[in-house]
Structures are given as structure tokens and as C-alpha cells.
Amino acid sequence: MERISIAAEKREGNGKGLARSLRREGKVPAVLYREGKSQSIKLSKKELSKLINSMSGEQVMVDLQFSDGEKKLALLKDYQVDPLKGELLHTDFFEVSLTEEVRISVHVTTIGEPIGVKRDGGILQHTLREVEIECLPDKIPGKISVDISKLEVGQSVHVSDLKFEEGIKVLTDPGDVIVTVIAPIVEEAAPVAAEAAAPAAAEPEVIKKGKKEEEAAAEKPEKKEK
């Protein structure tokens, strides 16, 4: 794991007003956590931004160098950014000791394009992007990489498929799926229209005598018997 040093200062007080004042001075308010306790600190916005930009999703060990000569080893736990301005607002650090194991989530990255996607038109689904582990701080991997180029449709990579060096305990369920390739979505063809119903049989035509024929029959004299 990479290790970076950053200058830090202890600070007193809290509140939005103080935080805004620090940011105007080029500082970022932060909190250092340790065993249920916390310490308020401040760091250079420039140095902190450089650290975050260099991480690229990886875990990085940070040496906090305080102005009074004290040093503390920590991991960047979280940070907040203004969604509109993109300005770094606040950071949280977790103090660690090289002799004590820690629980931490490590990002999982994938390498390659699955053959089931490239050849067969399948769809790659990411279902798990972090894996929780427990180990000594100096054994924490920056990230976990997994090659998925040979995955075919219907195949998956599980937590149990990941490889870790000795001394790292995986806490995430081994059966959890990290990525899977599912079959392409095939749109069903529209149902064939039912054949047009045969035309109804024509009703029998009723032959009626015309009016003139009826009148002629009425006027015809009956034949007298001899």
C-alpha cells in the first residue's frame, strides 16, 4: 500500500462559520477517529486535494505530520465535496497502528471485457464493488483486481474467487457475486395477427314477388267449371 505524508494541525472549535473561515484560508476541517474518540484537525486543501486525486479509488496510508512534531498514521475514511462548486468541504480519517488489525472495505476493479459480452452480446452486471477485509494496516491492498475477460454468458465471479496474500481475512460472504454476465435481452416479436375472420355466410335471399305480379294474379279471373 502506498504511503503519503501530509502536514496537519490540531484545531479548536466547530461549526459552519469556523469551517467557512478555514476554507477561505486554504484549509480543510477534518476529524481523526480512534477507538470511539475523535480529534478535530485541519489540513492544507492543496495537499489534501492532491492526495484524493492520486488515490483513484485505492486505499492509501497517510502519515499525519503535526506542527508540534507528533506523527499519527491514518487511513482516509471519507470526504465531502460541494456538489455544485466541487470544493472539498470536510474529511474523516481513521487512526491506525501497525501492530493492530483493522477492518476496512477495499475497492474491487475489473480487468478486460468478458467474452460473453464481446462475442455473444451479453450484459455485464456489477453487483459488488467493495469487499470487507481484516488485517494489519501495512497488508491492506490498495485495490483488488480481477480478470473477467474469460467470463461467458451465465458465468460469475464470486468473492471466493478473489486471491489475497497471507494474513488477510475476508469478512464478506464468499458466495456473494461480484460480477456476472447475463444473456442479452431479446425483444419478443409482436404476436402474429389472427387471420381475418372468414366473411359471414350470406343469408339466403328471400325472393318476393313484385307488386305488379301480385296485382296481376289478383285480377286474373278464376276458370269456371263446366
C-alpha positions in Angstrom: 0.0 0.0 0.0 1.2 3.5 -0.9 2.1 5.8 2.0 1.9 9.6 1.8 2.8 12.3 4.3 0.6 15.4 4.9 1.1 18.3 7.3 -1.7 18.6 9.8 -2.7 21.0 12.7 -4.9 20.5 15.7 -7.9 22.8 15.8 -10.3 24.1 18.4 -14.0 24.7 18.0 -16.5 23.6 15.4 -19.4 25.0 13.4 -20.2 26.1 9.9 -18.8 29.6 10.5 -15.4 28.3 11.6 -15.4 25.8 8.7 -16.0 28.5 6.1 -13.3 30.6 7.7 -10.8 27.7 7.4 -11.7 27.1 3.8 -11.0 30.8 3.0 -7.6 30.3 4.5 -6.9 27.3 2.2 -7.5 24.8 4.9 -10.0 21.9 5.2 -11.6 20.9 8.5 -11.2 17.2 9.3 -11.7 14.7 12.1 -9.3 12.0 13.2 -11.1 9.0 14.8 -9.6 6.4 17.1 -11.3 3.8 19.3 -14.5 5.8 19.8 -12.7 9.1 20.3 -12.2 11.9 17.9 -9.9 14.8 17.4 -10.5 17.9 15.3 -7.8 18.8 12.9 -7.2 20.9 9.8 -5.1 20.2 6.7 -3.9 22.0 3.6 -6.6 22.0 0.9 -4.0 21.8 -1.8 -2.2 18.8 -0.2 -5.5 17.0 0.6 -6.9 17.5 -2.9 -3.7 16.1 -4.4 -4.0 13.0 -2.1 -7.6 12.4 -3.1 -6.9 12.8 -6.8 -4.0 10.4 -6.6 -5.9 7.7 -4.9 -8.2 6.7 -7.8 -10.3 4.5 -5.6 -7.3 2.9 -3.9 -6.6 2.7 -0.2 -3.6 4.9 0.9 -1.8 5.1 4.2 -1.4 8.7 5.4 1.3 10.0 7.8 -0.2 13.0 9.5 2.7 15.3 10.5 1.6 17.7 13.2 3.3 21.1 13.7 4.2 20.1 17.3 6.3 17.2 16.0 3.7 14.5 16.7 3.0 11.9 14.0 -0.1 9.7 13.5 -0.7 7.0 11.0 -4.2 7.1 9.5 -6.5 5.9 6.6 -8.7 8.3 4.8 -12.2 7.2 5.8 -14.5 9.6 3.9 -14.6 13.1 2.4 -17.3 15.5 1.4 -17.4 17.7 -1.7 -19.7 20.6 -2.6 -21.9 19.2 -5.4 -22.2 22.5 -7.2 -18.7 24.1 -6.7 -16.7 20.8 -6.5 -15.0 22.3 -3.4 -13.6 19.9 -0.8 -15.6 20.6 2.4 -14.6 18.0 5.0 -12.6 14.8 5.6 -12.6 12.0 8.1 -9.5 9.9 9.0 -9.2 6.7 11.0 -6.1 6.4 13.1 -4.4 3.0 12.9 -1.4 1.2 14.5 0.9 -1.1 12.6 0.5 -3.7 15.3 -3.3 -3.8 15.4 -5.6 -5.3 12.8 -8.3 -3.2 11.2 -11.5 -3.9 9.4 -11.7 -2.0 6.1 -13.5 -2.1 2.8 -11.4 -2.4 -0.3 -12.5 -1.5 -3.8 -12.7 -4.2 -6.5 -11.7 -3.3 -10.0 -12.3 -5.5 -13.1 -9.8 -6.1 -16.0 -10.8 -6.9 -19.5 -14.0 -7.3 -21.5 -15.9 -10.6 -20.9 -16.1 -12.9 -24.0 -19.7 -13.3 -23.2 -20.2 -9.6 -23.8 -17.8 -9.1 -26.8 -18.8 -12.3 -28.7 -22.3 -13.1 -27.6 -23.8 -9.7 -26.8 -24.3 -10.5 -23.1 -24.7 -7.8 -20.4 -22.1 -7.3 -17.7 -23.6 -6.6 -14.2 -21.6 -5.3 -11.2 -23.3 -6.4 -8.0 -20.5 -5.8 -5.5 -17.8 -3.2 -5.8 -16.2 -3.5 -2.3 -15.0 -6.3 -0.2 -14.5 -6.1 3.6 -11.3 -7.5 5.0 -9.4 -7.6 8.3 -5.6 -7.4 8.5 -2.7 -5.3 9.7 -2.6 -1.8 8.1 0.6 -2.5 6.2 -1.1 -5.5 4.5 -4.1 -3.6 3.2 -4.1 -3.9 -0.6 -4.6 -0.6 -2.4 -7.3 -2.3 -4.5 -8.4 -5.8 -5.6 -8.2 -6.5 -9.3 -10.0 -9.4 -11.0 -9.7 -10.5 -14.7 -13.1 -11.0 -16.2 -12.1 -11.4 -19.9 -12.9 -15.2 -19.9 -16.4 -14.9 -18.5 -19.1 -16.3 -20.7 -22.9 -15.8 -20.6 -24.2 -17.2 -17.4 -20.9 -17.2 -15.6 -20.0 -15.1 -12.5 -17.1 -14.1 -10.3 -17.7 -14.6 -6.5 -15.8 -13.3 -3.5 -14.4 -16.8 -3.0 -12.6 -16.4 -6.4 -10.5 -13.5 -5.2 -6.9 -14.1 -4.2 -5.4 -12.4 -1.1 -2.0 -12.7 0.5 -1.5 -14.4 3.7 -2.6 -12.5 6.8 -5.7 -11.1 5.2 -9.1 -12.3 6.4 -12.1 -11.8 4.1 -15.2 -10.8 6.1 -17.6 -10.5 3.1 -19.7 -13.7 2.4 -17.6 -15.9 0.0 -20.7 -16.7 -2.0 -21.5 -13.1 -2.8 -21.4 -12.3 -6.6 -19.0 -9.5 -7.7 -19.8 -9.5 -11.4 -21.9 -11.7 -13.7 -22.7 -11.9 -17.4 -26.3 -12.3 -18.2 -27.9 -13.2 -21.5 -28.8 -10.4 -23.9 -32.3 -9.1 -23.7 -34.2 -10.3 -26.7 -37.4 -8.4 -27.6 -40.2 -10.7 -28.3 -41.7 -10.5 -31.7 -45.2 -9.0 -31.8 -47.8 -11.8 -31.9 -48.9 -12.7 -35.4 -52.2 -11.1 -36.1 -55.1 -13.5 -36.1 -56.2 -14.4 -39.5 -59.0 -12.3 -40.7 -62.3 -14.0 -39.8 -63.9 -15.6 -42.8 -66.8 -13.5 -44.1 -70.1 -14.4 -42.7 -72.1 -16.7 -44.9 -74.6 -14.7 -46.9 -78.1 -15.0 -45.6 -80.4 -16.8 -48.1 -82.1 -14.4 -50.3 -85.8 -14.2 -49.8 -87.5 -14.0 -53.2 -90.5 -11.8 -53.0 -93.0 -11.2 -55.7 -93.1 -7.8 -57.2 -96.1 -5.7 -56.6 -97.2 -5.9 -60.2 -97.0 -9.6 -60.2 -99.2 -9.8 -57.1 -101.8 -7.4 -58.6 -101.9 -9.4 -61.9 -102.5 -12.6 -60.0 -105.4 -10.9 -58.1 -107.1 -9.6 -61.3 -106.9 -12.9 -63.2 -110.4 -14.4 -63.4 -110.9 -17.8 -62.0 -111.7 -20.5 -64.5 -115.3 -21.7 -64.3 -116.1 -25.3 -64.2 -118.4 -26.7 -66.9 
